[in-house]
Amino acid sequence: MNKSESKYYNTALLMNQALIELLNKKDFEFITIKEICEKAGVNRSTFYLHYETIGDLLDECLENTNKKFVAYFNKDYKSFIEKIKNCSRQDLILITPEYLTPYLRYIKDNKVVHQVAVKHARVMNSLARFNSLNKYIFRPIFERFGVDDKTSHYMISYYLNGVTAIINEWIKNDCKDEIEYIEKIIINCVNPVFKIKNEY
């Protein structure tokens, strides 16, 4: 990345951060380009150099957030996949600290973004953040148990909504409780003995 590309990228990051900070205070519909520019310390022409609308900026914010999210899993993704493929089904527990820790660490490290996401779930498309949980954890495990796509769709929805509810409460509480404590709550809420018959 050369100097001009770096400057362009850093300016975009300033506007991303400005939008997140503004969303923490008011609804998306009431945020103006002028406010974003003032908060980011850029002029209006700079905004239009990067984006056509505030919606474009929001899309970029979400994309950057999701990239960070996936990166937390990518650190150990190969080992996750190897374990899922090779361990016995008895050892293939659906929810463990091994899977939860990088996810909860990511949320705590990016707490402000997630507080905004809880406040503005519709605008921030919060469920999209959980697609990585589906891709990296749930779907490969369900495949090992031979669960068909139709059934796994419903079961994944059940797990994701339950985990999401606990995490949203943690976020509302400013992520004050320790990660290990939240992990225990989630694990205690999910039956670790995963049995299913292909009778659907």
C-alpha positions in Angstrom: 0.0 0.0 0.0 1.6 3.3 -1.1 1.3 6.6 0.8 -1.8 7.9 -1.1 -3.6 4.5 -0.8 -2.8 4.5 3.0 -4.2 8.1 3.3 -7.4 7.1 1.5 -7.8 4.0 3.7 -7.1 5.9 6.9 -9.7 8.6 5.9 -12.3 5.8 5.3 -11.5 4.4 8.7 -12.1 7.8 10.3 -15.5 8.0 8.6 -16.4 4.4 9.7 -15.6 5.3 13.3 -17.5 8.5 13.1 -20.6 6.6 11.9 -20.3 4.1 14.7 -20.0 6.8 17.3 -23.0 8.7 15.9 -25.1 5.5 15.8 -24.3 5.0 19.5 -26.2 8.3 20.1 -29.0 8.5 17.5 -31.0 6.5 14.9 -29.4 6.0 11.5 -32.2 7.9 9.7 -31.3 11.1 11.6 -27.5 11.0 10.9 -26.3 13.5 8.3 -23.2 13.6 6.1 -22.3 16.9 7.7 -22.2 15.3 11.2 -20.1 12.4 9.9 -17.6 14.8 8.2 -17.4 17.0 11.4 -16.9 13.9 13.6 -14.2 12.4 11.2 -12.5 15.8 10.6 -12.9 15.6 6.9 -14.8 17.9 4.4 -17.9 17.0 2.4 -16.0 16.5 -0.9 -13.8 13.9 0.8 -16.9 12.0 1.9 -18.2 11.9 -1.7 -14.7 10.8 -2.9 -15.3 7.6 -0.9 -19.1 7.1 -0.9 -22.3 8.2 -2.7 -24.6 7.9 0.3 -24.5 7.2 4.1 -25.9 3.8 3.2 -22.6 3.0 1.3 -20.6 4.0 4.4 -22.8 1.8 6.5 -22.2 -1.1 4.1 -18.5 -0.6 4.4 -18.7 -0.5 8.2 -20.5 -3.8 8.2 -18.1 -5.4 5.8 -15.1 -4.3 7.9 -16.8 -5.6 11.1 -17.5 -9.0 9.5 -13.9 -9.2 8.2 -12.6 -8.6 11.7 -15.0 -11.2 13.0 -13.9 -13.9 10.5 -10.2 -13.1 11.2 -10.7 -14.1 14.9 -11.8 -17.6 13.6 -9.3 -17.8 10.8 -6.5 -17.9 13.4 -7.5 -21.4 14.4 -9.8 -22.3 11.6 -7.7 -25.1 10.2 -7.4 -26.8 13.6 -11.2 -26.4 14.1 -11.9 -28.1 10.8 -9.4 -30.9 11.4 -10.9 -31.6 14.8 -14.4 -31.5 13.4 -13.4 -33.9 10.6 -11.3 -36.4 12.6 -12.5 -36.6 16.3 -15.1 -39.1 17.4 -18.7 -38.0 17.4 -18.8 -38.4 21.2 -16.0 -35.8 21.4 -17.7 -33.4 19.0 -19.4 -31.2 21.5 -21.3 -28.4 19.8 -20.5 -25.6 22.2 -17.1 -25.4 24.0 -14.7 -22.7 25.2 -12.5 -23.7 22.2 -15.1 -22.3 19.9 -16.6 -19.6 22.1 -13.5 -17.9 23.3 -12.4 -16.3 20.0 -16.0 -15.3 19.4 -16.5 -13.7 22.8 -13.0 -12.1 22.7 -13.9 -10.5 19.3 -17.1 -9.0 20.8 -15.4 -7.7 23.9 -12.6 -6.2 21.7 -15.2 -4.5 19.5 -17.7 -3.7 22.2 -18.8 -0.3 20.9 -19.7 -1.7 17.4 -21.7 -4.5 19.1 -23.5 -2.1 21.4 -24.5 -0.2 18.3 -25.6 -3.4 16.6 -27.8 -4.3 19.6 -29.4 -0.9 19.6 -29.9 -0.8 15.8 -30.3 -4.5 15.0 -32.3 -3.9 11.8 -30.0 -1.3 10.3 -26.8 -3.1 11.3 -28.1 -6.4 10.1 -26.9 -8.0 13.3 -27.7 -11.6 12.3 -25.2 -11.4 9.5 -22.5 -11.4 12.2 -23.6 -14.8 13.2 -23.2 -16.3 9.7 -19.6 -17.0 10.5 -20.7 -19.0 13.6 -22.9 -21.0 11.2 -20.1 -21.4 8.6 -17.2 -22.2 10.9 -18.9 -24.1 13.7 -22.5 -25.2 13.4 -22.7 -26.5 9.8 -19.5 -28.6 9.8 -20.6 -30.2 13.1 -24.2 -30.9 11.9 -22.7 -32.5 8.7 -20.7 -34.9 10.9 -23.9 -36.0 12.5 -25.6 -36.5 9.1 -28.2 -33.9 9.7 -29.8 -32.9 6.4 -29.9 -29.3 5.2 -33.6 -28.7 5.9 -33.3 -29.9 9.5 -30.0 -28.2 10.2 -31.5 -24.9 9.1 -34.0 -25.0 11.9 -31.6 -26.4 14.5 -28.9 -23.8 13.7 -31.6 -21.1 14.0 -32.4 -22.4 17.5 -28.8 -22.4 18.6 -28.0 -19.0 17.1 -31.0 -17.3 18.6 -30.3 -18.7 22.1 -26.6 -17.8 22.0 -27.4 -14.4 20.5 -29.9 -13.6 23.4 -27.2 -14.3 26.0 -24.6 -12.3 24.2 -26.9 -9.4 23.7 -27.5 -9.2 27.4 -23.8 -9.3 28.0 -23.3 -6.4 25.5 -26.0 -4.4 27.2 -24.1 -4.9 30.4 -21.0 -3.3 28.8 -19.3 -6.8 28.6 -18.5 -6.4 32.3 -18.7 -10.1 33.1 -15.6 -12.3 32.3 -15.6 -14.2 29.1 -15.2 -17.5 31.0 -18.4 -16.7 33.0 -20.4 -16.1 29.8 -19.0 -19.3 28.3 -20.2 -21.3 31.2 -23.7 -19.8 30.9 -23.9 -20.6 27.2 -22.6 -24.1 27.8 -25.0 -24.7 30.6 -27.9 -23.6 28.4 -27.0 -25.9 25.5 -27.3 -29.6 26.0 -23.8 -30.9 25.1 -25.1 -34.4 24.4 -26.1 -34.1 20.7 -28.2 -37.0 19.5 -30.3 -37.0 16.4 -32.0 -39.7 14.3 -32.4 -39.2 10.6 -36.2 -39.4 10.8 -37.1 -36.0 9.5 
